[in-house]
């Protein structure tokens, strides 16, 4: 069903053909959306884990200290499916922004969110809506 929706939204011809053959101009987009879906699946699993930890009575600080590195790990696992040049570009951006090529540290998040541990936990579960929207036809909704 998902591929049918994607095909109907794309231009006819080679764009639709690339969905099944692996050859065509839409392949980069398809690969990007597959990688994005894998990342969003990991964030959903993290949300379940956060809720479980809250039910167990763990503090927001404990949860944040567990989830910030876990989100960075999720990004790294998903980046293994990406092109090396794209990963290098993201690592450079992260190094410049966070001082860490893998993403923000707990300390960086603490400073960014003014010491609000709940906001830090919620930020670990957020994704970039712009990038998510670019793949809406591909996602399993």
MITOR-684566 format. One record per atom (N, C-alpha, C): residue number from 1; atom name; x, y, z. Coordinates in nm, 4 decimals. Example, Ala and Ser with C-alpha at 12.3 -4.5 7.8 and 13.67 -1.06 7.14 Angstrom:
BEGIN
1, N, 1.3190, -0.5690, 0.7800
1, CA, 1.2300, -0.4500, 0.7800
1, C, 1.3200, -0.3300, 0.7800
2, N, 1.2850, -0.2250, 0.7080
2, CA, 1.3670, -0.1060, 0.7140
2, C, 1.2900, 0.0030, 0.7870
end
This chain:
BEGIN
1, N, 0.0827, -0.1191, 0.0000
1, CA, 0.0000, 0.0000, 0.0000
1, C, 0.0874, 0.1260, 0.0000
2, N, 0.1923, 0.1238, 0.0823
2, CA, 0.2803, 0.2392, 0.0928
2, C, 0.3433, 0.2704, -0.0424
3, N, 0.3896, 0.1687, -0.1125
3, CA, 0.4543, 0.1922, -0.2427
3, C, 0.3551, 0.2431, -0.3456
4, N, 0.2315, 0.1987, -0.3361
4, CA, 0.1296, 0.2490, -0.4268
4, C, 0.1095, 0.3983, -0.4053
5, N, 0.1017, 0.4400, -0.2805
5, CA, 0.0845, 0.5818, -0.2504
5, C, 0.2029, 0.6629, -0.3012
6, N, 0.3224, 0.6113, -0.2808
6, CA, 0.4427, 0.6810, -0.3270
6, C, 0.4408, 0.6937, -0.4780
7, N, 0.4062, 0.5849, -0.5462
7, CA, 0.4055, 0.5859, -0.6917
7, C, 0.3023, 0.6835, -0.7464
8, N, 0.1862, 0.6902, -0.6831
8, CA, 0.0829, 0.7816, -0.7298
8, C, 0.1241, 0.9273, -0.7103
9, N, 0.2060, 0.9530, -0.6097
9, CA, 0.2485, 1.0905, -0.5833
9, C, 0.3655, 1.1345, -0.6698
10, N, 0.4415, 1.0402, -0.7177
10, CA, 0.5583, 1.0750, -0.7993
10, C, 0.5204, 1.0820, -0.9460
11, N, 0.6053, 1.1448, -1.0205
11, CA, 0.5824, 1.1529, -1.1642
11, C, 0.5879, 1.0143, -1.2257
12, N, 0.5112, 0.9919, -1.3289
12, CA, 0.5163, 0.8615, -1.3948
12, C, 0.6527, 0.8368, -1.4591
13, N, 0.6721, 0.7169, -1.4998
13, CA, 0.7960, 0.6831, -1.5708
13, C, 0.9033, 0.6331, -1.4768
14, N, 1.0216, 0.6843, -1.4945
14, CA, 1.1361, 0.6319, -1.4214
14, C, 1.1282, 0.6557, -1.2715
15, N, 1.0578, 0.7609, -1.2282
15, CA, 1.0469, 0.7825, -1.0841
15, C, 0.9718, 0.6670, -1.0192
16, N, 0.8593, 0.6294, -1.0760
16, CA, 0.7834, 0.5172, -1.0223
16, C, 0.8574, 0.3862, -1.0399
17, N, 0.9292, 0.3713, -1.1499
17, CA, 1.0043, 0.2495, -1.1767
17, C, 1.1107, 0.2251, -1.0711
18, N, 1.1722, 0.3313, -1.0218
18, CA, 1.2809, 0.3137, -0.9258
18, C, 1.2344, 0.2516, -0.7951
19, N, 1.1064, 0.2610, -0.7629
19, CA, 1.0568, 0.2019, -0.6389
19, C, 1.0726, 0.0500, -0.6389
20, N, 1.0638, -0.0116, -0.7539
20, CA, 1.0696, -0.1571, -0.7620
20, C, 1.2008, -0.2104, -0.8176
21, N, 1.2663, -0.1345, -0.9016
21, CA, 1.3853, -0.1866, -0.9680
21, C, 1.5145, -0.1505, -0.8976
22, N, 1.5131, -0.0461, -0.8134
22, CA, 1.6352, 0.0003, -0.7501
22, C, 1.7187, 0.0865, -0.8432
23, N, 1.6615, 0.1242, -0.9566
23, CA, 1.7335, 0.2072, -1.0522
23, C, 1.6436, 0.3252, -1.0868
24, N, 1.6945, 0.4432, -1.0753
24, CA, 1.6165, 0.5595, -1.1134
24, C, 1.6471, 0.6788, -1.0249
25, N, 1.5951, 0.7936, -1.0645
25, CA, 1.6285, 0.9180, -0.9955
25, C, 1.5704, 0.9308, -0.8556
26, N, 1.4708, 0.8522, -0.8192
26, CA, 1.4101, 0.8643, -0.6867
26, C, 1.4788, 0.7769, -0.5829
27, N, 1.5835, 0.7039, -0.6220
27, CA, 1.6469, 0.6107, -0.5290
27, C, 1.7054, 0.6792, -0.4065
28, N, 1.7670, 0.7963, -0.4233
28, CA, 1.8216, 0.8672, -0.3078
28, C, 1.7106, 0.9036, -0.2100
29, N, 1.5993, 0.9497, -0.2632
29, CA, 1.4863, 0.9853, -0.1786
29, C, 1.4335, 0.8625, -0.1054
30, N, 1.4192, 0.7512, -0.1754
30, CA, 1.3692, 0.6283, -0.1142
30, C, 1.4637, 0.5832, -0.0037
31, N, 1.5941, 0.5826, -0.0296
31, CA, 1.6911, 0.5422, 0.0716
31, C, 1.6852, 0.6354, 0.1920
32, N, 1.6765, 0.7648, 0.1675
32, CA, 1.6679, 0.8616, 0.2763
32, C, 1.5446, 0.8359, 0.3620
33, N, 1.4330, 0.8084, 0.2982
33, CA, 1.3091, 0.7838, 0.3731
33, C, 1.3155, 0.6523, 0.4496
34, N, 1.3787, 0.5509, 0.3947
34, CA, 1.3947, 0.4256, 0.4672
34, C, 1.4805, 0.4458, 0.5913
35, N, 1.5871, 0.5208, 0.5771
35, CA, 1.6742, 0.5500, 0.6916
35, C, 1.5982, 0.6318, 0.7951
36, N, 1.5221, 0.7306, 0.7482
36, CA, 1.4442, 0.8144, 0.8408
36, C, 1.3410, 0.7314, 0.9161
37, N, 1.2755, 0.6388, 0.8466
37, CA, 1.1764, 0.5532, 0.9123
37, C, 1.2426, 0.4675, 1.0205
38, N, 1.3609, 0.4159, 0.9930
38, CA, 1.4333, 0.3364, 1.0932
38, C, 1.4652, 0.4213, 1.2158
39, N, 1.5040, 0.5458, 1.1942
39, CA, 1.5340, 0.6366, 1.3052
39, C, 1.4079, 0.6657, 1.3865
40, N, 1.2962, 0.6942, 1.3194
40, CA, 1.1718, 0.7220, 1.3897
40, C, 1.1231, 0.5993, 1.4674
41, N, 1.1463, 0.4807, 1.4132
41, CA, 1.1111, 0.3579, 1.4857
41, C, 1.1909, 0.3475, 1.6154
42, N, 1.3166, 0.3842, 1.6099
42, CA, 1.4003, 0.3824, 1.7313
42, C, 1.3523, 0.4860, 1.8328
43, N, 1.3108, 0.6028, 1.7857
43, CA, 1.2584, 0.7035, 1.8776
43, C, 1.1293, 0.6552, 1.9441
44, N, 1.0456, 0.5853, 1.8699
44, CA, 0.9232, 0.5300, 1.9284
44, C, 0.9559, 0.4281, 2.0367
45, N, 1.0548, 0.3441, 2.0123
45, CA, 1.0965, 0.2463, 2.1129
45, C, 1.1523, 0.3176, 2.2364
46, N, 1.2233, 0.4280, 2.2152
46, CA, 1.2745, 0.5051, 2.3282
46, C, 1.1610, 0.5664, 2.4086
47, N, 1.0557, 0.6095, 2.3426
47, CA, 0.9417, 0.6671, 2.4130
47, C, 0.8755, 0.5634, 2.5035
48, N, 0.8649, 0.4422, 2.4546
48, CA, 0.8108, 0.3339, 2.5371
48, C, 0.8989, 0.3119, 2.6594
49, N, 1.0293, 0.3146, 2.6381
49, CA, 1.1235, 0.2966, 2.7480
49, C, 1.1137, 0.4109, 2.8491
50, N, 1.0991, 0.5336, 2.8018
50, CA, 1.0836, 0.6484, 2.8918
50, C, 0.9584, 0.6314, 2.9766
51, N, 0.8485, 0.5941, 2.9147
51, CA, 0.7238, 0.5743, 2.9895
51, C, 0.7390, 0.4633, 3.0930
52, N, 0.8081, 0.3555, 3.0574
52, CA, 0.8319, 0.2465, 3.1510
52, C, 0.9140, 0.2952, 3.2701
53, N, 1.0168, 0.3749, 3.2424
53, CA, 1.1020, 0.4271, 3.3490
53, C, 1.0245, 0.5218, 3.4412
54, N, 0.9349, 0.6001, 3.3842
54, CA, 0.8528, 0.6901, 3.4662
54, C, 0.7586, 0.6108, 3.5558
55, N, 0.7011, 0.5048, 3.5019
55, CA, 0.6124, 0.4203, 3.5820
55, C, 0.6894, 0.3557, 3.6961
56, N, 0.8143, 0.3204, 3.6719
56, CA, 0.8984, 0.2608, 3.7753
56, C, 0.9408, 0.3625, 3.8813
57, N, 0.9132, 0.4905, 3.8570
57, CA, 0.9443, 0.5929, 3.9549
57, C, 1.0839, 0.6528, 3.9433
58, N, 1.1501, 0.6314, 3.8314
58, CA, 1.2835, 0.6900, 3.8120
58, C, 1.2700, 0.8403, 3.7937
59, N, 1.3704, 0.9132, 3.8366
59, CA, 1.3670, 1.0585, 3.8244
59, C, 1.3896, 1.1002, 3.6795
60, N, 1.3471, 1.2222, 3.6487
60, CA, 1.3682, 1.2751, 3.5135
60, C, 1.5171, 1.2852, 3.4832
61, N, 1.5978, 1.3155, 3.5846
61, CA, 1.7420, 1.3235, 3.5638
61, C, 1.7987, 1.1872, 3.5254
62, N, 1.7554, 1.0814, 3.5937
62, CA, 1.8013, 0.9464, 3.5592
62, C, 1.7607, 0.9089, 3.4174
63, N, 1.6373, 0.9430, 3.3833
63, CA, 1.5870, 0.9107, 3.2498
63, C, 1.6661, 0.9874, 3.1437
64, N, 1.6887, 1.1159, 3.1689
64, CA, 1.7636, 1.1977, 3.0722
64, C, 1.9049, 1.1443, 3.0551
65, N, 1.9695, 1.1082, 3.1637
65, CA, 2.1066, 1.0564, 3.1557
65, C, 2.1128, 0.9233, 3.0805
66, N, 2.0033, 0.8501, 3.0782
66, CA, 1.9989, 0.7251, 3.0022
66, C, 1.9618, 0.7492, 2.8563
67, N, 1.8737, 0.8456, 2.8312
67, CA, 1.8184, 0.8631, 2.6971
67, C, 1.9048, 0.9474, 2.6037
68, N, 1.9772, 1.0447, 2.6545
68, CA, 2.0594, 1.1282, 2.5658
68, C, 2.1631, 1.0421, 2.4926
69, N, 2.2408, 0.9580, 2.5641
69, CA, 2.3347, 0.8723, 2.4912
69, C, 2.2641, 0.7696, 2.4024
70, N, 2.1453, 0.7268, 2.4450
70, CA, 2.0717, 0.6286, 2.3646
70, C, 2.0253, 0.6891, 2.2324
71, N, 1.9859, 0.8153, 2.2360
71, CA, 1.9464, 0.8808, 2.1110
71, C, 2.0664, 0.8944, 2.0183
72, N, 2.1807, 0.9309, 2.0736
72, CA, 2.3015, 0.9401, 1.9916
72, C, 2.3365, 0.8036, 1.9328
73, N, 2.3175, 0.6988, 2.0104
73, CA, 2.3425, 0.5632, 1.9613
73, C, 2.2468, 0.5286, 1.8478
74, N, 2.1206, 0.5672, 1.8621
74, CA, 2.0214, 0.5419, 1.7567
74, C, 2.0620, 0.6121, 1.6274
75, N, 2.1092, 0.7362, 1.6404
75, CA, 2.1547, 0.8093, 1.5212
75, C, 2.2720, 0.7380, 1.4565
76, N, 2.3650, 0.6913, 1.5375
76, CA, 2.4823, 0.6244, 1.4817
76, C, 2.4461, 0.4928, 1.4138
77, N, 2.3527, 0.4176, 1.4709
77, CA, 2.3104, 0.2917, 1.4087
77, C, 2.2425, 0.3166, 1.2745
78, N, 2.1609, 0.4197, 1.2690
78, CA, 2.0910, 0.4522, 1.1444
78, C, 2.1892, 0.5084, 1.0411
79, N, 2.2868, 0.5856, 1.0861
79, CA, 2.3842, 0.6440, 0.9934
79, C, 2.4694, 0.5377, 0.9255
80, N, 2.4757, 0.4193, 0.9819
80, CA, 2.5496, 0.3104, 0.9183
80, C, 2.4875, 0.2738, 0.7833
81, N, 2.3609, 0.3103, 0.7625
81, CA, 2.2914, 0.2818, 0.6366
81, C, 2.3016, 0.3961, 0.5367
82, N, 2.3697, 0.5029, 0.5764
82, CA, 2.3791, 0.6219, 0.4916
82, C, 2.5107, 0.6253, 0.4155
83, N, 2.5173, 0.7157, 0.3198
83, CA, 2.6398, 0.7350, 0.2426
83, C, 2.7459, 0.7996, 0.3312
84, N, 2.8702, 0.7586, 0.3122
84, CA, 2.9812, 0.8062, 0.3956
84, C, 2.9957, 0.9581, 0.3908
85, N, 2.9759, 1.0192, 0.2739
85, CA, 2.9913, 1.1648, 0.2635
85, C, 2.8832, 1.2376, 0.3434
86, N, 2.7618, 1.1819, 0.3473
86, CA, 2.6553, 1.2436, 0.4254
86, C, 2.6821, 1.2313, 0.5754
87, N, 2.7310, 1.1149, 0.6157
87, CA, 2.7638, 1.0933, 0.7571
87, C, 2.8765, 1.1872, 0.7998
88, N, 2.9780, 1.2018, 0.7154
88, CA, 3.0896, 1.2912, 0.7474
88, C, 3.0417, 1.4348, 0.7632
89, N, 2.9497, 1.4770, 0.6777
89, CA, 2.8954, 1.6129, 0.6861
89, C, 2.8182, 1.6316, 0.8172
90, N, 2.7396, 1.5326, 0.8556
90, CA, 2.6644, 1.5412, 0.9811
90, C, 2.7567, 1.5395, 1.1025
91, N, 2.8602, 1.4569, 1.0969
91, CA, 2.9559, 1.4515, 1.2072
91, C, 3.0269, 1.5855, 1.2241
92, N, 3.0632, 1.6490, 1.1136
92, CA, 3.1281, 1.7803, 1.1207
92, C, 3.0339, 1.8839, 1.1813
93, N, 2.9091, 1.8810, 1.1377
93, CA, 2.8104, 1.9752, 1.1920
93, C, 2.7919, 1.9524, 1.3425
94, N, 2.7803, 1.8250, 1.3832
94, CA, 2.7643, 1.7943, 1.5254
94, C, 2.8858, 1.8373, 1.6062
95, N, 3.0045, 1.8150, 1.5519
95, CA, 3.1262, 1.8551, 1.6227
95, C, 3.1278, 2.0061, 1.6443
96, N, 3.0903, 2.0805, 1.5416
96, CA, 3.0882, 2.2262, 1.5526
96, C, 2.9795, 2.2740, 1.6486
97, N, 2.8645, 2.2113, 1.6460
97, CA, 2.7521, 2.2571, 1.7271
97, C, 2.7588, 2.2082, 1.8716
98, N, 2.7889, 2.0789, 1.8898
98, CA, 2.7822, 2.0182, 2.0229
98, C, 2.9192, 1.9881, 2.0839
99, N, 3.0250, 1.9944, 2.0028
99, CA, 3.1560, 1.9558, 2.0520
99, C, 3.1723, 1.8057, 2.0585
100, N, 3.0853, 1.7339, 1.9899
100, CA, 3.0854, 1.5873, 1.9890
100, C, 3.0310, 1.5428, 1.8533
101, N, 3.1029, 1.4597, 1.7789
101, CA, 3.0545, 1.4211, 1.6461
101, C, 2.9284, 1.3342, 1.6484
102, N, 2.8968, 1.2756, 1.7630
102, CA, 2.7806, 1.1858, 1.7700
102, C, 2.6521, 1.2566, 1.8099
103, N, 2.6640, 1.3788, 1.8573
103, CA, 2.5455, 1.4535, 1.8977
103, C, 2.5649, 1.5172, 2.0330
104, N, 2.4580, 1.5756, 2.0872
104, CA, 2.4711, 1.6478, 2.2136
104, C, 2.4999, 1.5544, 2.3314
105, N, 2.5759, 1.6062, 2.4254
105, CA, 2.6012, 1.5333, 2.5490
105, C, 2.4941, 1.5728, 2.6509
106, N, 2.4894, 1.5015, 2.7608
106, CA, 2.3950, 1.5348, 2.8674
106, C, 2.4235, 1.6761, 2.9185
107, N, 2.5507, 1.7098, 2.9328
107, CA, 2.5880, 1.8421, 2.9823
107, C, 2.5435, 1.9525, 2.8862
108, N, 2.5596, 1.9288, 2.7564
108, CA, 2.5168, 2.0271, 2.6575
108, C, 2.3656, 2.0460, 2.6654
109, N, 2.2930, 1.9353, 2.6747
109, CA, 2.1463, 1.9421, 2.6839
109, C, 2.1036, 2.0146, 2.8122
110, N, 2.1739, 1.9883, 2.9213
110, CA, 2.1425, 2.0536, 3.0490
110, C, 2.1562, 2.2051, 3.0364
111, N, 2.2632, 2.2482, 2.9740
111, CA, 2.2845, 2.3919, 2.9548
111, C, 2.1811, 2.4494, 2.8585
112, N, 2.1499, 2.3787, 2.7534
112, CA, 2.0554, 2.4256, 2.6507
112, C, 1.9149, 2.4431, 2.7059
113, N, 1.8737, 2.3512, 2.7941
113, CA, 1.7370, 2.3524, 2.8473
113, C, 1.7296, 2.4119, 2.9875
114, N, 1.8322, 2.4834, 3.0267
114, CA, 1.8295, 2.5544, 3.1535
114, C, 1.8155, 2.4646, 3.2757
115, N, 1.8648, 2.3433, 3.2659
115, CA, 1.8595, 2.2524, 3.3802
115, C, 1.7260, 2.1842, 3.4006
116, N, 1.6347, 2.1955, 3.3051
116, CA, 1.5044, 2.1319, 3.3162
116, C, 1.5144, 1.9890, 3.2621
117, N, 1.5215, 1.8918, 3.3511
117, CA, 1.5419, 1.7527, 3.3109
117, C, 1.4244, 1.6988, 3.2306
118, N, 1.3033, 1.7425, 3.2621
118, CA, 1.1865, 1.6959, 3.1866
118, C, 1.1963, 1.7404, 3.0406
119, N, 1.2358, 1.8657, 3.0187
119, CA, 1.2529, 1.9144, 2.8806
119, C, 1.3617, 1.8371, 2.8073
120, N, 1.4656, 1.8006, 2.8778
120, CA, 1.5733, 1.7226, 2.8156
120, C, 1.5206, 1.5875, 2.7703
121, N, 1.4434, 1.5217, 2.8555
121, CA, 1.3865, 1.3910, 2.8193
121, C, 1.2966, 1.4056, 2.6971
122, N, 1.2101, 1.5057, 2.6981
122, CA, 1.1194, 1.5254, 2.5849
122, C, 1.1970, 1.5580, 2.4570
123, N, 1.3057, 1.6334, 2.4695
123, CA, 1.3861, 1.6679, 2.3520
123, C, 1.4518, 1.5435, 2.2910
124, N, 1.4843, 1.4448, 2.3728
124, CA, 1.5451, 1.3231, 2.3181
124, C, 1.4458, 1.2434, 2.2347
125, N, 1.3180, 1.2695, 2.2522
125, CA, 1.2152, 1.1950, 2.1789
125, C, 1.1643, 1.2701, 2.0560
126, N, 1.2073, 1.3957, 2.0385
126, CA, 1.1624, 1.4768, 1.9252
126, C, 1.2437, 1.4467, 1.8001
127, N, 1.1807, 1.4708, 1.6876
127, CA, 1.2518, 1.4621, 1.5598
127, C, 1.2213, 1.5891, 1.4810
128, N, 1.2940, 1.6098, 1.3743
128, CA, 1.2784, 1.7289, 1.2924
128, C, 1.1566, 1.7122, 1.2017
129, N, 1.0545, 1.7919, 1.2259
129, CA, 0.9293, 1.7805, 1.1514
129, C, 0.9440, 1.8046, 1.0025
130, N, 1.0364, 1.8929, 0.9634
130, CA, 1.0567, 1.9206, 0.8216
130, C, 1.1033, 1.7950, 0.7485
131, N, 1.2031, 1.7272, 0.8058
131, CA, 1.2541, 1.6062, 0.7426
131, C, 1.1518, 1.4937, 0.7477
132, N, 1.0760, 1.4879, 0.8564
132, CA, 0.9710, 1.3867, 0.8657
132, C, 0.8667, 1.4071, 0.7559
133, N, 0.8272, 1.5318, 0.7344
133, CA, 0.7238, 1.5623, 0.6351
133, C, 0.7689, 1.5308, 0.4935
134, N, 0.8994, 1.5387, 0.4672
134, CA, 0.9470, 1.5132, 0.3310
134, C, 0.9300, 1.3675, 0.2903
135, N, 0.9043, 1.2817, 0.3870
135, CA, 0.8890, 1.1385, 0.3572
135, C, 0.7507, 1.0844, 0.3926
136, N, 0.6534, 1.1694, 0.4145
136, CA, 0.5203, 1.1237, 0.4556
136, C, 0.4651, 1.0137, 0.3652
137, N, 0.4788, 1.0224, 0.2334
137, CA, 0.4234, 0.9133, 0.1510
137, C, 0.4900, 0.7789, 0.1776
138, N, 0.6093, 0.7806, 0.2315
138, CA, 0.6826, 0.6563, 0.2509
138, C, 0.6505, 0.5900, 0.3839
139, N, 0.6190, 0.6670, 0.4865
139, CA, 0.6058, 0.6145, 0.6219
139, C, 0.4884, 0.5193, 0.6357
140, N, 0.5055, 0.4270, 0.7277
140, CA, 0.3949, 0.3412, 0.7700
140, C, 0.3160, 0.4194, 0.8732
141, N, 0.2004, 0.4670, 0.8354
141, CA, 0.1208, 0.5485, 0.9282
141, C, 0.0176, 0.4652, 0.9982
end
